[in-house]
Amino acid sequence: MSFARVLVPLDGSQVAENALDHARRMAKASGGELYLLYVLSSLNHNGDSHIDPLDWQLQQARAKRYLDRHAERLSAEGLTVSQHIDEGDPAAQILEFAKRHAIDLIVFSAYGRGDASRFRFGGTVQKAVRGTQTSILIVRPGPAGAVASEQGYRRVLVPLDGSYRAEWAACEVVSLLRSPQTELILLQIIVTPNELPSMRLSGDMAALKERLVAEQLRMGQRYLETVCRRMQSCVKVGTRLVRARSAAKEIVRTAERENVDLVALSAHGGSDESIWELGSVADAVASHCDRPVLIFQDLPTTQPGVSHDDCAHRDLTGLYRPA
């Protein structure tokens, strides 16, 4: 997957501009075109559609000057930039624009002009993220959401679950961010669900459970080593094997513990949730991680033939289940 067309929605706020540097780097890395979109709301401050024509023209002029300023700076860096002003509901217009222009990646700031609230996303971003079938990159305000250096993303966390989709996302990261400065951290999570509070395992059952987990850890380590060997000729690769009760929570914790600059994962991974734009793990990570989260959209599924042995191997190692 090449991000030939990268879209970043802007609303004139400094908070929304947090996404701009990430969009610029993604467009540069893939040699793609950068689209700047400013959506003017068709409602006035009172919530109705009666807008003074003069005020409307002033809003359009301000939006154009704003986009011109950013486009001029980005074009000076050698990027191909186009700027667009639309009118209507911001979330709906972002989705319609992405579809109309065959956008490959939408880079969102988690919040826009409304700034942070008790919700994990701003209202516009929440609706757009839940409604798109395009790959997305979500950036949160603050130091953890900034691009670490001029060299770009130095440490990238990629969760694996043994599925084709997750491995495909890892390969896409390698292809996109191939650099001597980039370290890829492959994370395999062995999920051990909570037992019911009233359940007490007998000695034999408890020992059987521990043997099963030990075997899963052994197979998980072998799986990570196999994937690592395939990728280490392109980038620096490290592996982490963790036993945890929640895959999504462990991804967020590992991202903070390893101080990564980016978390990258497939939208669905091993879960068969193709009817949803985002799988539950990807949704939870995007909602709670303070690091930039790149989610590769994997709909529709196009998966090569897999042998019985491969399926069995994935059954043993693909334990990345939703919390």
Buried (B, 14 or more C-beta within 10 A) or exposed (E): BEBBBBBBBBBBBEBBBBBBBBBBBBBBBBEBBBBBBBBBBBEEEEEEEEBEEEEBEEBBEEBEEBBEEBBEEBEEEEBEBBBBBBBBBBBBBBBEBBEEBEBBBBBBBBBBBBEBEEEBBBBBBBBBBBBBBBBBBBBBBEEBBBBBEEEBBBBBBBBBBBBBBBBBBBBBBBBBBEBEBBBBBBBBBBBBEEEEEEEEEEEEEEEEEEEEBEEBBEBBBEBBEEBBEEBEEBBBBBBBBBBBEBBBBBBBBBBEEBEBBBBBBBBBBBBEBEEBBBBBBBBBBBBBBBBBBBBBBBBEEEEEEEEEEEEEBBEBBBBBBBB
